[in-house]
């Protein structure tokens, strides 16, 4: 089928409109691309290519109802389409999160938690990136199948009401990666599912799966990761629509994991993030927001007051993001992703830790200088979710990436100086022994 464009003598086919739309989209002109795809579908509503590509155009705009509608049409027209089963679940997850946020905005929640009694507190401990070794490529798994990797830090993790970490990569025994080309030095992680037991033994209650390695081995391994964590009783959040809940001695704690890619809850959509937090706050006593964002490396110690760009990717305007989610009801914001510790700030009494650094990253990480410094962050929150007191427990990774307590206290001094430099007037007071509290 084809159409004669008014005012021209040129006949344009759906295939040509698809090609023109894809060219416009590659050039960043999404509005023009949408116009081409819509014209294509006006001519031929059964054109699989135009339904598929218009879905991607709407994806960039966060219009999840339209993404799902067009990709479900692709599935009905071509059940064996090679990509639709891979990406449609993610779009549906975003739509679920969006609907949850809308529901909280237009009416009362289905239920409401009574406030915690005054004087009630909860003590949390949190760490940054965790990758307990990878079997891709060969030779990067720790000795004794990883059984002793967390031995020296386990007492630091189990001594809490709630323990959190960022799971940097999948727990999986199969799958395939399309991330690395033959002979290319790239980073794709896959940790055997058996290693999940070490996370449970170490005391982890909540794990974020929102990061740039979550899908290293495709949907097969992302699903296997989630199934493994569910079997272990570890709550997780990352893939759109996944929200973590943990009961800490009668205190209902929720956690939402965000990342700078739309394969997870999206850190750059502040309105959607705030809506999700408001919705969760109605049914939980405390809400934790986790984010994997910011630039990376030893030059990324500071938190700029602007959008951070790393290799062309928007990695979040983290100061604005933190403020928005706290205004929406988040009680604690925990950052990771830069691979170095960053400073801390208090916003309306609520703690924001902008990066907890690398914690247990075996075999494939550069651990020189501040990249090898880590910490266990302790935060005691009151019945309103505000900081009562906290502690930086310094950790250092040695050898190939084995975490152990650091008697030098280097992470304490680093986080103190970064907090004072980046957030004068809103940084907590951090003592020499790592204890901290709101400034007086």
C-alpha positions in Angstrom: 0.0 0.0 0.0 1.1 3.6 -0.5 -0.1 7.2 -0.2 0.3 10.3 -2.4 1.5 13.2 -0.2 -0.6 16.4 -0.7 1.4 19.1 -2.4 4.0 16.7 -3.9 4.2 14.2 -6.6 6.0 11.7 -4.5 4.4 8.4 -3.5 5.6 7.3 0.0 5.3 3.7 1.1 5.1 2.4 4.7 8.6 1.0 4.3 9.9 4.4 3.4 8.1 6.1 6.2 9.6 3.5 8.6 13.0 4.3 7.3 12.5 8.0 7.6 11.1 7.7 11.1 14.1 5.6 12.2 16.5 8.1 10.8 14.8 10.9 12.6 14.8 9.0 15.8 18.5 8.2 15.5 19.0 11.9 15.1 17.1 12.6 18.3 14.0 14.1 16.6 11.4 11.9 18.3 8.5 14.1 17.3 9.2 13.8 13.6 9.8 10.0 14.1 6.4 9.7 15.8 4.7 11.5 12.9 6.3 9.2 10.3 5.3 6.0 12.2 1.8 7.3 12.8 1.4 8.0 9.1 2.8 4.5 8.3 0.2 2.9 10.6 -2.6 5.1 9.1 -1.7 3.5 5.7 -1.1 0.0 7.1 -2.3 -0.7 10.6 -0.8 -4.2 10.4 2.8 -3.0 9.7 4.9 -4.8 12.4 8.0 -2.6 11.9 6.1 0.6 12.5 4.3 -0.7 15.6 7.7 -1.9 16.9 9.6 1.4 16.3 6.8 3.7 17.4 6.9 1.7 20.7 10.6 2.7 21.1 9.8 6.3 20.3 7.1 6.4 23.0 9.6 4.6 25.3 12.0 7.6 25.1 9.1 9.8 26.3 7.9 7.4 29.1 4.5 7.0 27.5 4.1 3.4 28.7 0.4 3.0 27.8 1.3 3.6 24.2 4.5 1.4 24.3 2.5 -1.5 25.7 -0.4 -1.0 23.2 1.9 -1.1 20.2 4.1 -3.9 21.4 1.1 -6.1 22.2 0.0 -5.4 18.7 3.4 -6.6 17.5 3.0 -9.8 19.5 -0.5 -10.5 18.0 0.7 -9.8 14.5 4.0 -11.7 14.8 4.0 -14.1 17.8 7.6 -15.1 17.1 9.0 -11.5 17.0 12.6 -11.9 18.4 12.6 -8.9 20.7 9.0 -8.4 21.9 9.1 -11.0 24.7 12.4 -9.5 25.9 11.2 -5.8 26.2 7.5 -6.0 26.7 7.7 -7.1 30.3 9.8 -4.1 31.2 7.4 -1.7 29.5 4.5 -3.4 31.4 6.5 -2.9 34.6 6.8 0.8 33.9 3.1 1.0 33.2 2.3 -0.7 36.5 4.5 1.8 38.4 2.9 4.7 36.5 -0.6 3.4 37.3 0.4 3.0 41.0 1.6 6.6 41.1 -1.5 7.9 39.4 -3.7 6.1 41.8 -2.0 7.7 44.8 -2.4 11.1 43.2 -6.1 11.0 42.3 -7.5 9.4 45.4 -7.0 7.8 48.8 -4.7 4.7 49.0 -6.3 1.3 49.5 -5.1 1.3 53.0 -3.1 3.5 55.4 -0.5 2.6 58.0 -1.0 4.3 61.4 2.1 6.3 62.4 4.8 4.7 64.4 4.7 5.6 68.1 7.0 8.3 69.3 10.3 6.9 70.5 10.3 3.9 68.2 13.4 3.6 66.1 14.9 1.3 63.4 18.6 0.7 62.9 19.7 0.1 59.3 23.0 -0.9 57.8 23.8 -0.4 54.1 26.6 -1.1 51.6 27.3 -0.3 48.0 28.2 -2.5 45.1 28.3 -6.3 45.5 29.7 -8.6 42.8 31.0 -11.8 44.4 32.9 -13.0 41.4 32.0 -13.9 37.8 32.3 -17.0 35.7 32.5 -14.8 32.6 35.2 -14.6 31.4 36.8 -17.7 33.1 39.1 -17.2 36.1 37.3 -14.6 38.1 35.6 -16.6 40.8 37.0 -16.5 44.4 38.7 -19.5 46.1 36.5 -22.1 47.8 33.6 -21.2 45.6 33.2 -17.9 47.4 32.2 -19.4 50.7 34.7 -17.2 52.7 34.5 -14.0 50.8 32.3 -12.2 53.3 33.6 -13.8 56.5 35.4 -10.8 58.0 32.5 -8.3 57.3 29.6 -10.6 58.1 29.4 -9.4 61.8 29.1 -5.9 60.5 26.1 -6.7 58.3 24.1 -9.0 60.6 24.1 -6.4 63.5 21.1 -4.4 62.3 17.3 -4.4 62.0 17.5 -4.1 58.3 20.5 -4.6 56.0 20.7 -3.3 52.4 23.1 -3.7 49.4 23.3 -3.2 45.7 23.6 -6.4 43.7 25.8 -5.5 40.8 25.0 -8.1 38.2 22.9 -11.2 37.9 22.8 -14.5 39.9 22.6 -17.0 37.1 23.7 -20.4 35.9 23.0 -19.9 32.2 21.9 -17.2 29.8 23.9 -15.5 27.1 25.5 -12.1 26.9 25.4 -9.9 23.8 27.3 -7.2 25.5 30.8 -8.3 24.6 32.2 -9.0 21.1 34.9 -11.6 20.6 38.3 -10.2 21.7 36.8 -7.2 23.3 37.7 -6.2 26.9 34.3 -5.4 28.4 32.5 -6.0 31.6 29.7 -8.5 31.8 29.1 -10.2 35.1 27.4 -13.5 36.0 27.6 -14.9 39.5 26.5 -18.5 40.1 23.1 -18.7 41.8 24.7 -20.8 44.7 26.5 -17.6 45.8 23.1 -16.1 46.7 23.2 -18.2 49.9 26.3 -16.1 51.0 24.2 -12.9 50.8 21.5 -14.5 52.9 24.0 -15.7 55.5 25.6 -12.2 55.6 22.2 -10.8 56.7 21.0 -9.0 53.6 17.3 -8.2 53.8 16.9 -5.8 50.9 18.9 -5.7 47.6 18.7 -3.3 44.7 18.8 -4.9 41.3 18.6 -1.5 39.5 22.0 -1.0 37.8 23.9 -1.2 34.5 24.8 -4.9 35.0 21.4 -6.3 35.9 20.7 -7.4 32.3 24.3 -8.4 31.4 23.0 -11.9 30.4 19.6 -11.0 29.2 16.1 -11.6 30.6 16.8 -15.2 31.3 19.4 -14.3 34.0 17.4 -11.3 35.2 14.5 -13.6 35.9 16.7 -16.2 37.5 18.2 -13.6 39.8 14.7 -12.6 41.0 13.7 -16.2 41.5 16.9 -16.9 43.5 16.3 -13.9 45.8 12.7 -14.9 46.3 13.7 -18.4 47.3 16.2 -17.0 49.7 13.7 -14.6 51.2 15.6 -11.5 50.2 13.4 -8.6 49.0 14.5 -6.7 45.9 13.6 -3.8 43.7 14.9 -2.8 40.3 13.0 -4.0 37.3 10.1 -1.6 36.7 7.2 -2.7 38.8 9.2 -4.5 41.5 8.9 -3.0 44.9 10.6 -4.5 48.0 9.0 -4.9 51.4 10.6 -6.1 54.6 9.1 -6.4 58.1 11.6 -5.3 60.8 10.0 -6.4 64.0 6.6 -5.0 63.1 8.0 -1.9 61.2 7.1 -2.2 57.5 10.0 -1.0 55.5 9.7 -0.4 51.7 12.4 0.1 49.2 12.4 1.2 45.5 15.5 0.9 43.3 16.2 3.4 40.6 18.8 3.6 37.8 19.7 5.8 34.9 18.3 3.3 32.3 14.7 2.6 31.6 15.4 -1.1 32.2 14.8 -0.2 35.8 12.8 2.5 37.7 14.1 5.6 35.9 16.1 8.1 37.9 15.6 10.9 35.5 11.8 10.8 35.6 11.4 12.8 38.9 7.6 13.0 38.7 7.2 9.2 38.3 9.7 8.6 41.1 7.9 11.0 43.5 4.6 9.3 42.6 5.9 5.9 43.4 7.3 7.1 46.8 4.0 8.7 47.7 2.1 5.5 46.9 4.5 3.3 48.9 4.5 5.7 51.9 0.7 5.2 52.3 1.3 1.5 53.1 4.8 1.4 54.8 6.2 2.9 57.9 9.6 3.7 56.4 10.5 4.1 52.7 14.0 3.7 51.4 15.0 5.0 47.9 18.1 3.4 46.4 19.7 4.8 43.2 22.5 3.7 40.9 23.6 6.9 39.4 26.3 9.5 38.9 29.6 9.5 37.0 32.2 6.8 37.8 35.8 6.6 38.9 38.3 8.3 41.2 37.5 11.7 39.5 33.8 11.3 40.5 34.1 11.9 44.3 32.1 15.1 44.3 28.3 15.5 43.7 27.8 18.3 41.2 24.6 20.4 41.2 23.8 19.4 37.7 22.9 16.5 35.5 25.9 14.1 35.5 27.0 12.8 32.1 29.1 9.6 31.8 30.0 8.3 28.3 27.1 10.2 26.9 24.5 8.8 29.3 22.5 11.0 31.6 23.4 9.5 35.0 21.0 11.7 37.1 20.8 15.2 38.7 21.2 13.5 42.0 20.7 16.5 44.3 17.4 17.3 42.7 16.3 13.6 42.6 17.1 13.2 46.3 15.1 16.4 47.2 12.1 15.3 45.2 11.8 11.8 46.6 12.3 13.1 50.2 9.6 15.7 49.6 7.4 12.8 48.4 7.9 10.8 51.6 11.2 9.0 51.3 12.9 8.5 54.7 16.4 7.5 53.6 18.2 7.8 50.2 21.1 5.4 49.5 23.3 5.9 46.4 25.8 3.7 44.6 27.3 3.5 41.2 30.3 5.9 41.1 32.5 3.1 42.6 33.9 5.6 45.2 32.4 6.9 48.4 30.7 10.3 48.2 29.4 12.8 50.7 26.3 12.8 52.9 23.6 15.4 53.4 20.5 15.9 55.5 17.3 17.1 53.8 14.6 18.0 56.2 16.2 15.7 58.7 16.4 12.8 56.3 19.8 11.2 55.4 21.1 11.1 51.8 24.2 9.1 51.2 25.2 9.9 47.6 27.5 6.8 47.2 28.5 4.0 49.4 31.3 2.9 47.0 32.4 -0.6 46.1 31.8 -3.1 48.9 32.6 -6.7 47.7 33.6 -6.6 44.1 35.8 -9.6 43.3 38.1 -10.0 40.3 37.0 -7.4 37.7 37.1 -4.0 39.4 39.8 -1.4 39.7 40.4 -1.1 43.4 43.2 1.4 43.5 43.1 4.5 45.7 39.5 5.6 46.7 38.1 2.9 44.5 39.1 0.3 47.1 37.7 2.3 50.0 34.3 1.2 51.3 32.1 1.4 54.3 29.1 -0.1 56.1 26.7 2.8 56.7 24.7 2.6 59.9 21.6 4.9 60.3 19.2 4.9 63.2 15.9 6.5 62.2 13.1 7.8 64.4 9.4 7.2 64.1 9.3 10.0 61.4 12.1 8.4 59.5 14.5 11.2 60.4 18.1 10.6 61.4 18.8 10.1 65.1 22.4 9.0 64.8 24.6 7.0 62.5 28.1 5.5 62.1 30.5 5.0 59.2 32.2 1.6 59.7 35.3 1.7 57.4 36.0 -1.1 55.1 38.7 -1.7 52.5 38.9 -4.3 49.7 42.2 -6.2 49.5 43.7 -8.5 46.9 41.3 -9.3 44.1 38.4 -7.7 46.0 38.0 -9.2 49.5 36.3 -6.8 51.9 37.6 -6.5 55.4 37.4 -3.9 58.2 39.8 -1.0 57.8 41.5 0.1 61.0 43.0 3.1 59.3 39.5 4.7 59.1 40.3 6.1 55.7 36.6 6.0 54.6 35.6 8.1 57.6 38.0 10.9 56.8 37.1 10.8 53.1 33.3 11.0 53.6 33.7 13.7 56.2 35.7 15.9 53.9 33.4 15.3 50.9 30.3 16.0 53.0 31.7 19.3 54.3 32.9 20.4 50.9 29.8 19.5 48.9 27.1 20.2 51.5 28.2 23.0 53.8 25.3 23.8 56.1 23.5 20.5 55.6 26.1 17.8 56.2 25.9 15.7 59.3 28.6 16.1 61.9 31.0 13.2 61.6 33.3 12.4 64.5 36.8 10.8 64.3 35.4 7.4 65.2 32.8 7.5 62.4 29.8 8.3 64.5 27.6 11.0 63.1 24.5 13.0 63.9 22.6 16.0 62.6 24.6 19.2 63.1 23.6 21.4 66.0 
